[in-house]
């Protein structure tokens, strides 16, 4: 992964002809900044005089002029530029103190310090006065900096080498310095393979904390000073790596159902040409987003991938970050574009199966919404954005909530991306846990349970189409349609469970029409159904149908016969465990009011 970021950073620096100073600046920390306050000065020969405090609109294009680089929370930044928390406090402890601490390093800086010291009270008063007049929408993260009027033109911090020199020297310290300890030596650089001076704290210093330098057990000989022996990176490569991290954060950082992740391309050959093509596409996306937010970032990136072949691979890094830590939650290696194409294709095929089409969904859910099932839940979803490239992840997340099952969700995503087998029984257990929870709140309309039953069906068919289930195929999805739904259930035990679900739904419909309640629901063991309980439900359902309708019309009689036949066939070869029995039963129950065993069968209750 470090190699991938390094190559991206190297490409980006050369492509944009960046200065070193641009790489280390904290431009991303100014995303919410709207205003800049300049301490305006005028240079007259060797004299520097204070003019006034000027308020201007912040523009990211002038980032290099501001030269903002955050330092320690209790100390100064790496340049005078500081975000205002409290005007007086920021001026004294950040801005003014920076010049005081660095006055002895350079005559120009010393002259600025003397000017500030002489006009301190006046400057402070004017900063407070200008800041207080900024409206509440714009007074957060206001930047305080300095500029110099020379020959009627303004000069900024980056126009003077001394400011850049001090900032770069300080910025480089984080690559090898932790508190009072230093970790550097002479060795072969891990990234460029040259023998030179190397630093030991580069990854952690830019927020890629694979090993923690301040924990003795994570470093050679239990000393942070020896960390360079384990992760040796030279100063030049450290800058490339930092640029690569910022490139990924800017263009290849995504958010997915409560998780954040990076996508890092690794090119096999024609590296520069391929990266240039990807970069041009990414720039087009950024330009498009300025004018429209209709299409999600993930969907746009997926469209880029569709134009690639297997001359590269992608690495996916799932993480959570705060001000003080970067925690890697999961890491997916070696994902080829061809496999991503396959994932996109099978999502398309699954959602467009006849059983999920608009006509059938109107029967199940009503005609207030339009489109197939995925289109409907995409339009209704308030929690996250589904699209044609990622709906399977959204459905997975619904069964593996962020709060309780984050680990399992990431493991499943990892398995899908890496084409490794998925434990079908484990997945079905999670699905049924959610559906059973819905069942406890069941009303005659089915509510959210119906949606979850169909979400589960989408997931099972989709993952089945990718051949990811251990133990082989679970459903012959290519045969599925609304008139031959039993074709997807290739074994008599599955058919018996499904058909009994259909019959049970008929029982509850008749019961509701007579009683305006469905007490039969309470006899279904909360959908914890095994083979023996299934047989008991069958007996109870037949008895209840006979009670409500002694003549028992032809339609019910035909389903009864099919259930009996399939139970007999499955008796000595029953393979289903409790969760599968329960799922196929509730699938039949969910579509029971629209199901026809054969064309022309009587559906009248």
N, C-alpha and C positions, 0 to 999 in steps of 0.2 A: 504493500500500500504506500509506503514512504517513497518507493521508486516511482510510483505513478504520480504522486503529488509533485515530486521533484521534477519529473519530465514536463508536467503541466506548467510549473512555475518557470522553468527555463524557457519554454516555448513562449509563454505570455510576456516575459520581460523582453525577449528579443523581438517579438511581434509588435509590441507597443513602444519599443525603445524607451523603457522605463528607467528613471534614475533610481539609485539605491534607496534614496530617502522615501520615494513613493511606496516602496515595498513594506517598510516597517511602520508607516503611519497608520493610525487607528481610524481610518475613514468610516468603517462600519459602526463605530460608536457615536457617529454624528448623524445617524439616519433620522433622528427625531429633532434635530436642531433646525430652528427656523430663523434665528437672529444671531448676528455677530456684533459685539461691541469692540471697537478699535480704540486703543489708546493712541491717538494721533500725535506724532511728533514731527519736528522739522529739523533738518540737518543744515547747519550754517557753518561751513568750514570744519573746525574741530569741535564745535559746540552742538549740543543736542538740546532742543527746547520743547517743552510740552505745549501742545495746541489745544486739544479738546477731546471729548469722548464722542465718537460717531457711531450711530446705529446703522447697520446695513442688513439686507436680506442675505441669508446664508445660501451659498451655492456649492454643491459638491464638486463642481468642476474646478473650484479654487482651493481644493483640499490641500494641495502642495503649498499654497501661500500660507494657510493657517498652521501647517506643520504640527498638527495635534498628535501627541503620543502620550498615552496615559502612563503615569508612574504609580508608585505605591499609594495606597489610600491615605496614609499618614504623612507622606512626604510630597515633594513637588513632582510635576510631570517632567518628561524628558525634554520639553521645550516650554517656553513661557505660556503657551496657549492652554487655557483651562476652561472647563465647563462650570458655570456659576451654580453653586448651591445656595449660598448666602453671599451677596455681593462683597461685604466687608471681609468675611472669612476667606473667600476665594482669592480676593486681591492680596491679602496679607500672607496667607499660608501657602499659596500656590504661585501666583503671578510675581509679586514683589520678591518673595523669598528665592525664586529661581534666579533672579538677577543678583541678589545678595550672595547666594551660594557660589555663583560662577564668575563674580566680578574680578577675581584675581587671575582668571585664565586668559583674559583678553582686555585690551585697553578700551575697545569699542563697547563691550558689555559693561565695563566699569563706568564709563561715561553715562550709559543709560541708567545704571543703578543710581548714580549720584543725582541725575535729573529726577528720577522717580522719588528718591528719598526727599529731595528738596520740595517737591510738589505733592507729596503723599496725601495730605489732608484734602487738598483741592480736587485731586484726581478721584479720591474715594467718594467725595461728596457728589461729583458729577456722574460717576458710575451708578451710584444709588439712585440719583434723580432720573437718569435715562432708563435704567432697568425697571423702575417702578411704573413707568409710563407704558411699558410693553403690556399688551392685553394678555389675558390668562391663557388663550389658545397658543400663544407664541413665546411665553416666558419660561418654558421648560427647556432645559439643556441649552441655554444661551451661552455662546462661546465668547470668552474674553481673550483678546490677543493684542498685538502691537504692530504698527507700521510706521514708515518713515517717509516724510516728504523731502524729495531731493530734486532740485531743478524742476519744480512744479509737477513731478511725477511721484507716485507712491512706490516705495520699495517694501517688500515683505520679508518675513523671516528667511524664506528659502533663497532670497537674493544675496544672502551673506553666508559664506562658507563656514564661519565659526559656529553658527547655530546648527548647521547640518553636521558638522564634525562632532560637536558635543552630543547631539542626539544619537548619531550612529554609534559612537563609542559606548554610550550608556545602553543603547539597544542591544549591542553585541554582548554586553555583560551577562544578560539573561541566558545566553547560550552556554555559559560555563560557570556562572556564579550563583550560589545558593546561600544566602546569608553571608557569613564570613568565609565560607568554604568555596574553593575553586576546583573545577574538574576540567583540565585540559592537558594535553600532552602531544607527543609526536607519534603518528600511526598512519595506517592506510585508511582513507576516507571511505566510509560505507557506501556512499553514493557515486563518487567520481573515480574511486579506486586509486587516487594519487596519495603518495606518502607526503604528509605535510603536518602542520599544526592542526589538531582536531579538538572539538569541544564535546562534552559529555551530556549536556542537558538540553540539546536542541529540540527534540520532539516534545518534551514536557513544557518547554518554554513557549511554544506556539500553540499549546492546547491539545497535544496528542499524547496524553499521559498513559503510555503502555506500562511503564515502570515508574515508580515514585522515587525520585532521587533522595528524598529526605527519610526514606525507610531503609534502615541498614540491611535488612534481609534481601533487598532488591538490587543491591550493587555489589560488585566484586570486592572481596576482602572486607565486607561490611563497612566500607567507607565511601561516602559520596564523592570524594576526591578521585576515586578510581572509576567512576561511571564512564569516563571517556574510553576506557578499555572495552566496554560492552556496547556502547552506541556512539561510535566515533564519526563525527561529521565536521568537515572543514568549514571555515567562515563563508566561503563563496557558496557552497552547497546549502548552508543554513539559510542564506537569503533566498535561494531558489526554492527551497522547501517551504519557507514562510510564504513566498509568492504563490506557490501551488496550493497551499491551504486557503489562502484568500481567494484564489480563482475558484476553487471548489465551493467555498462559502457563497460566493457571488452568483455563480452560474449553475452549479450542480448540487445545491443543497435543497432538500425537499422535506415536506411534512406529510406524514401518512398516518391518519387515524390515531393521533395522540403520540406518535413517534416522529423523531427527526432522523434524517439519514443523508449521507453523502453518496454520490455515484462517482466512482473514479475510473476513468478509462485507462487501459493498458494496451498500447499499440504494438503489434508484432513486427511489422515492417512498414516502409514508407511513412515513418513516424511523423515527420514534419508536415507532409501533405495531408495525412488523415486528420491530424490535430487542427490544421488550418481549416479543413472543411467543417469539422465539428464546431470550431470557434465561430466561423462565419454564420452557421446555423443558430448558435446560441445568441449571437449579437442580433440576429433577425428577431428572435423571440423577445429579447429585451426591448427592442425598438417597438415591436408589436404591442407589448404590454403597456407601453406609455399611453397608448390610445384605446386599448380595450382589455378588460379583465374577464371577458366572456369565457375564454378557454383557460383551463387550469395549467399551471406550469408543468405538472407531471404529464398531462396529455400532450402538450407541445413537445416535451422531451421524447416521449414515446414515438411521436411522428418522426423525429430525427433518427431514432434507432431503426425505424422501419426502412430507412434508406441505406443502412449499413450492412455489410456482410461480415464474415468471421475473420477479418483481418485484425480484430482487436477483441478484448474481453472487458467486462465491467466488474468492478468490485463494489459491493454495497456495505456501507458502514453505518450501523444503527447506533445512536448515542443519545445521551441526555447531558445537558450542559447547564452550569450555573456560573456565577462570577468566579468561583474558586475551584471548580472541578470540571473535568470532561470524562464522563463515564461511558465506556464502550459497552453497549448492550448486546450487540450481535455483529457478526462479520461474515459476509457471503463472498466467497472467492470465485473467480473464473466463470462468470455468467456470459455466455456467448450471445451475440445479437440473434443468431438463428433460434436459440431457445426462447428468447424474449418474443421473437416473432411467433413462435409456436404458442406461447402463453396468450398473446393477443388474439391469435386466430381461434383458439379453442374457446376463449371467452365469447367471441363473436358467434361461433357455431352453437354454443350452449344456449345463449340467450335467445337465439332465433329458432330453436326447436319448436315444432307446432304446438306442443303442450304449453308453451309459455307465450303464445301469440296473443294479440289483443282480443280476439274473439273469445278465446278460452278464459283469459283473465277477466273479461267482462262478466262471464258466468260466475267466476269464483268471488271476485271483489266488487262487482258492480261496474257501471259505465261512467262514473263521475270522473275518472281519470282515463287517459288514453295511452296507447302503446303497449309493448310487451312488459313483462314483469320488471326487468331492470330499469326500463324507462320510467315506470311508475314509481318505484322506490327512489330513483334518482331525483325525480321532481318533488317527492314528499320529504326527502331527508333533510333534517335540520342540523344534524350533528357534523356531517362531513360531506365532501364533494366526491360523488361517484362519477366515473366516466367509463367509456368502452374499454379502456386499457387497465383499469384497476378495480373493477367492481368486486372481484373475488376477494381482494384484501379487505374491502369494507364489510363484506358478509362474514368473513372470518373474524373480524374485530367484534362483530355483534355477538359472536359466541364465545369470544375470549376477551372479556372486558379489560380495559387498561389497568384498572385498580387491582384486580385479583389474578389475572392470568397473563400478564405481560410477557413473562418468560416463555410460556407455551406458545403464545402468538408468534414471537420472534423465531422460535424453533421451527414452527410450521412454515413460516415465510422462508426461512433458511432451507428447509427441505424442498420446497417448491422451486426456489431459485437454483439450488444445486442438483436438482433431479434425483433426490434420494427418497427412499420409500417413506410413506406416511403411515402411521399406525391408525388404521381404519377404526378399530374398536375405541381407541382413545378419542378420536375426533367425534365419533357418534355419541360417545358418553357425554361430551361437552354440549353437543347439540341437544341431546335429550334432557340434560339438566336445565337448559334454558326453556325448552318446550314444556317440560313438567311444571316449571315455575309459572309459565303462561296458563297452563291448564288449571292451576289452582284458582285463577281469576277468570275462568272461562264463562262466557255468556253465550246465548244462543247464536250470536252473530260470529263468534270465533275470535274477534279482536286481533290482537297482535300475534296470536298463535298461528293463524293462517299464514301470515307473512313469514314467520320463522320456519314453518314447515317448507314453504317454497324456497326460502333462502337456502335451507339445508339441501333441498333437492338440487338446486343450482350448483352448490359446492361439490356435492357428491358426483354429479355428472361431469362437471368440469375437471375435477381431479382424476376421475376415472379415465377421461379422454386423454389425459397426459400420462396414463399408466403409472401413477404414483402410489397407488394403494398396495401395501404388502398383502400378499395372497392373491393378487390378480384382480380382474375386473369384478365390479360389483353390480353394474347395470349396463345392458347393451343399449346405450343411449342413442345409437344411430337408428334404432327402430321406434323411437318414442314419437307418438303423436296423440292427439286428444281422443281419437276414436279407438285406438288399440293400446291403451296404457298398460294393459297386462303384459304386453310384449317385453316391457323393460324388466319384468320380474320373471327371471328364467327358471326359478325353482318353485315347486308346489308349496313349500313352507312360506315363502314370501307372498305368493298369491293368496294363500289362506289368510294370512295376517291382513293384507290389504283389503280383501273382499269382506272380511269381518268388520273392518273399520267402516266400509261403505254401508254395510247392513246396520251397524250400530248407529250411524248417523240417521238412517231412516227411522230407527226406533225413537231417537230423541226428537226428530221432527214431528212424528205422530204424537208423541207424548206432550210436546209443547203446544200443539194445536188443541189438545184436549184439556191440559192442566195449566197452560201458560208458565210452565216450569219444566225442568228436565232432571228429576231425581235419579234417573238411570246413570247420569254422569258420575254420581258419587260411588257407584259400584265398580268403577274401572281401576281401582287401586292406584289412583294418581298417575296413571300411565306407566306404572312399574309392572309390566306384563311379561310373563314368561310363557312357555308352552302350556303348562297346566292351567294357568289363569286364562289363557286365550280360550281354551276349551270350555272353561266355566262361563266366560263371557258369551260364547256361542250358545250355550244352553239357555242362559238368562235372556239373551236377545230373542231367540225363537219363542220362548215362553211369553215374553212381553208382546211380541207381534201377534201371537195367537190370542192373547188376552184382548188386545185392542182391535184386532181384525181377524175374527175366527175363520173367515173364508180364505184368508191369505192369498192375495192375488198372484198372478203368474210371474210378475217381475221379481217379487221377493222369493218366490219358490225357486226360481232359476238361480238366484244368488246363493240361496241355502244349499242347493244341490252342488254348485261349484265349490263352495267352502268345504262341504262334506267330502267331495271327491279329492280335493287337494290335501285335506287333513289325512285322509287314508294313504295317499301317495307318499306323503312326507313322514308318516309315522315312524318308519325304520331308518330314515335318513334325514332327521331333523338337525340342521346345522346352525340355526339362528340362536344367538344369545339374547338376553333380556332387552338390551337397547335396540337391537335390530327388530325384534318382534314389536316393540313399542313404537318404533319409528314407522314401519310399514303399516301398522294399525292406524296410527294417527294420520298418515298420508291418505289412506282410504277414507278415514273419517272426515278429513278436511275437504275432499272433493266429492264426498258421498252424495250431496244433493244435486250434482251435475253429471254424475257418472251413469253411463249406460253400458250394460254388459254386452249388448249387441244392438245393431240398428233396429229401430222399431219397437224396442221393448217398452212396456207400459211403465211410465214414471209417476203416474198419478198416485198421490197418497190418499 
